[in-house]
């Protein structure tokens, strides 16, 4: 039986977080301003540390990697896009659309690999690595658990196809790691949604999803897959997607109970009925990351790379 949640994550402490023009070409949730870059970094770091502290209090083991100024990596705060881990000792590295995001992999790949090797040795087994980084040279991209939302318990991966989520590479991932592929089109304001985890979050019992974002020919199929997996569908609106309500993650606390983590913006957008639906099975932990959301176009889920062994 596969686990859906973990109580261990990796987070990357930013050193110069700011608006990234390279990713903004197809991330419509990013914003910019003429604010001083040092002020942006200062607030982002404060928001980052507050979230780490809240997760630690809940009993989550947070491995904090620290970025450095050896190269410009304004989005390093979102590590879930370039690597993922899976039960059975699997580690996957992914090709990134933006060139300056590829620098993140160069900075941290060795550290993540060694950390996972140590964990597998402790478990008495080896580490299996799937490295898709070379696909960057053929302009094929798949940005980890941003491009895919994985129902780990049911071994199913959901993917909204976009410039950052290549269909062939998605199918390759599913074949390599033994996941059932479910791909579809999803749009906001007529533009492909750049990452699936903006409009969908799958927990052990609930699936938070913006069905109206999914193209009509694909919608019923996605609903059937979620229903077939026994998920309680909590439908959210396109406006709530802009508030990052889809960008949530379920984790396991130190007490062994699951909880869902989201931003203040996402939490404040919940209707009373949606809140009741979530609270029937999980607590809600929320934190203010408005600076990170405004400039980065990503939210809490993007900041958390789960560790499974």
Secondary structure, 3 states (H helix, E strand, C coil): CCCCCCCEEEEEECCCCCCCHHHHCCCCCCCCCCCCHHHHHHHHHHHHHHHHHHHHHCCCEEEEEECCCCCCCCCCCCHHHCEEEECCCEEEECCCCCHHHHHHHHHHHHHHHHHHHHHHHHCCCCCEEEECHHHHHHCCCECHHHHEEEECCCCEEEEECECCECHHHHHHHHHHHCCEEEEECEEECCEECCCHHHCEEECCCEEEECHHHECHHHHHHHHHHHHHCCCEEEECCHHHHHCCCCCCEEEECCCCCEEEEEEHHHHHHCCHHHHHHHHCCCEEEEECCHHHHHHHCCCHHHHCEECCC
